[in-house]
Amino acid sequence: MQRNRPPSPQTVNVLRALAADPARWRYGYDLGAEVNLKSGSLYPILVRLADRGLLETAWEPSAGSRPPRHLYRLTGDGRDFVAALTAARSDRSVTHPRRRLSEA
Amino acid sequence: MPVFFVFLVAPIAVAVALFRRNPRRFLDGPTEDAPLRLLRWAIGLLSPQRAEWGQAMLGELAYLDGRWRRVRFAIGCAGAALVMPPWGRAAVGLWALTGITAASVAVYAVLTVQYRLGVGGWFGVGGWIALAVVLLICVGCLLGASALLRRPGIALPGLVGGLFATLVGLVLSGFTAVDQVTYISTGWHRGVLVLAVPAAIGAAGTLWRRDPAAGRRVARLAALSAGLLQLLYATVAVAVLGGGGPPDADGGFTVRGTVSDRLGNNVVHLAVTTLLIALVGWAAAALTGYLVRRKSAPAADPVGEV
């Protein structure tokens, strides 16, 4: 059964980082460093996003003796999801301005 | 006495086997650094659906420089690989064995505190040293099991084999706590426990996978899982009985002495069970493989020149 829980703050951060430049492929470690997430938290988030069809993955050809590297970027659904998420947040902040103040 | 001979010879036999498998690695040590080995170990526990993510973690690690950066990354990925659903059979088996081990050690620790075993014995800390030794042995069993669980097709038959050996042992000894602390196998019971059951596990493992090497691994995993399961059952039995039940022949005359002796017997039983099932199962797997090969050899050579 698919659960429709709202995404965690860490997931939202990852989505926003990916949505900042949606056409660009990203490396896992760089993405984790950007949103300040350890690999143990980042990979389960990436796996869940890919399972939900929000994340597109690809393999970068290996360089020399090194193994190929995994790349990530948002799918079309992923971009729509981030847009919807941002819209929902801005709606909520208009409805509950006090909360916005407390978050600031 | 023969048991202690086995204890003495077993580490030497393991060292010889490791040397024969790869002399260079045995002498020079591992060629990969610790983070890479940790990550390889962890991603071996991933389910087939998540195998690609394991390769993604390995690929990312290959581009990281700096020891601590690599260590932190590998530890994080290993943690994620251990808990990321859906779990593969290897991860389920490892978590089950970890739970069994943790329960055994926890009950042992409670008994150590409750019966003040920690303040007796050598230099007043004998009980705690014994607990540390038990922990060390259990962790060793777990590490050995984790290496076998990662092999494809070994987890299920190995764990089923361990459960089978445990159940046969319990049926023969009896299920009650008193049965656990008083049972000494004799006559045909000993033949079943020492020979028939381990041999059946080794042979079944070989026939299941059609590979004697897999049969030997199945026997080793069954040995480790049966040892840990039986340790838990016997430790709980000691907790239920405490100093009660029939008096021990050599357990001293105090409650503390009786409990300590029973716990010690359990640990020796763990080591003996593990070694015997692994040894006899290994031999049975090898023999079954040889017989199967011999039987199928003429079919592979229809001309009959060999």
Contacts between the chains, C-beta under 8 A, distances in Angstrom:
chain1	res1	chain2	res2	distance
A	27	B	60	6.7
A	27	B	63	7.6
A	28	B	56	6.6
A	28	B	57	7.7
A	28	B	60	4.8
A	29	B	60	5.2
A	29	B	63	7.3
A	29	B	64	6.4
A	29	B	73	6.8
A	38	B	72	7.1
A	38	B	76	4.5
A	39	B	57	7.2
A	39	B	60	7.8
A	39	B	72	7.6
A	39	B	73	4.9
A	39	B	76	3.5
A	39	B	77	4.8
A	39	B	80	6.8
A	40	B	75	7.3
A	40	B	76	3.3
A	40	B	77	6.7
A	40	B	78	8.0
A	40	B	79	4.3
A	40	B	80	4.7
A	41	B	76	7.4
A	41	B	80	7.7
A	42	B	76	7.8
A	43	B	53	6.4
A	43	B	56	7.7
A	43	B	57	6.5
A	43	B	76	7.8
A	43	B	77	6.3
A	43	B	80	4.6
A	43	B	84	7.4
A	44	B	80	5.3
A	44	B	83	7.7
A	44	B	84	5.6
A	46	B	53	7.8
A	47	B	50	7.1
A	47	B	53	5.8
A	47	B	84	6.3
A	57	B	52	7.9
A	57	B	56	7.7
A	59	B	59	7.9
A	62	B	59	8.0
A	66	B	59	7.8
A	66	B	62	4.6
A	66	B	63	6.6
A	67	B	55	7.3
A	67	B	58	6.0
A	67	B	59	4.6
A	67	B	62	5.2
A	68	B	55	7.9
A	68	B	59	5.5
A	69	B	56	8.0
A	69	B	59	4.5
A	69	B	60	6.4
A	69	B	62	7.7
A	69	B	63	6.3
A	70	B	55	7.5
A	70	B	56	3.5
A	70	B	59	5.6
A	70	B	60	6.8
